[in-house]
Amino acid sequence: MTAAAVVGAAGTLAGDYLSGTARGLLVLDLVVGVVACCLMPLVLRRPVPVTLAVIVLAAAAGTASPAVSIGLLAVATQRPFRVAVSVGVAGIAAHAIRGLWWPLGGLSFGWWLVLVAFAHAALIGWGALAQARAALIESLRDRAERAEAEQGRRVAEARAAERARIAREMHDVLAHRLSLLATYAGALEYRPDMAPERLSMAAGVIRATVHQALEELRDVISVLRDDSENADGTAPPVPALADLPVLVAESRAVGTPVEVRDGLADPTALPGVTGRTAYRVVQEALTNARKHAPGQPVCIALDGEPGARLVIDVRNALGTDSAIPGSGSGLVGLTERVRLAGGQLDHRATSDEFHLRAWLPWPS
């Protein structure tokens, strides 16, 4: 930038000297040109003050005109359009003053002023175009960065949702079976004097429960891997409310009295998602009852009809907390599962019982 100002000032000075336009003011031209060139390194940091300074110099000598052009271009590139126009008007005025007291040979003052105004307008337009292009590039870069950040956020949310889904499925499958194992293992631990046939039966139940837990865990893993079909081409079985008798029989077998009040005409008529979610609600309620109130009676009430909603009400008496640990996330995950199915789940503990109530939509 400084080099361009030096070359321009030198060319202007040489042209004036050779044409003899102002040979007596050669020293003034030289001094003004040197000062204008010395101000150029500051034009990028302080474009408006520096450009106004060289405009004042341009009113005295033409060797400052190249510096005015460079400064005006810097102002138009870095500052708002109205500021660039104001500086351009000042530059035209300075050149008009110089044209009045130092006329150019062979060119009228009117044409001189038109050329100066055209040059200043071209510089302002060029700078404004460059500024608009830089703003557009910055906007596109910012938009791309925001899109990339949004994509990263969506990926993180998808991963978190998938982890929650896996944890929910694992909890639903394993918590029920492990609570059964803990109940039978506790009986073996605290009743070592049981008859051999009772010990053999308890060991057989433990073995069968472990086998069932492994089978269910394998089914869950296959679902999570999007294995929609078994090797024989059939879809893997999924639990539904129609499987409630088996679930109740397992709890009764370990000493939990379970009463079922089934007000449903046909549980198999429930849609897949509703039936599966209802099964998980009852399963989680029975699992919690065995964990925290072992041996206490449980009452399950089912009611609803197509076109309305399915209502599940589970109550169990409170007992002393058992030593079976819990993750604390079973009811939280169950609440989320019910909400995703379009229903609602509430649970509360009173002084003598734990009450869980859920409703699910039942389309006609």
Salt bridges, closest charged atoms under 4 A:
GLU138 OE1 - ARG141 NH1 2.89
ASP142 OD2 - ARG146 NH1 2.11
GLU150 OE2 - ARG153 NH2 2.25
GLU150 OE2 - ARG154 NE 3.37
GLU157 OE2 - ARG153 NH1 2.44
GLU162 OE2 - ARG165 NH1 3.01
GLU169 OE1 - ARG280 NH2 3.92
GLU169 OE2 - ARG337 NH2 3.37
ASP172 OD1 - HIS171 ND1 3.77
ASP172 OD2 - ARG280 NE 3.96
ASP172 OD2 - ARG337 NH2 2.54
ASP193 OD1 - ARG191 NE 3.33
GLU215 OE2 - HIS211 NE2 3.85
GLU215 OE2 - ARG218 NH1 3.00
GLU216 OE2 - ARG177 NH2 2.83
GLU250 OE1 - HIS176 NE2 2.64
GLU250 OE2 - ARG177 NH1 2.64
GLU259 OE2 - ARG261 NE 3.16
GLU284 OE1 - HIS171 ND1 3.51
ASP313 OD1 - ARG315 NE 3.17
ASP313 OD2 - HIS355 NE2 2.62
ASP313 OD2 - ARG357 NH1 3.40
GLU336 OE1 - ARG168 NH1 3.45
GLU353 OE2 - ARG315 NH1 2.75
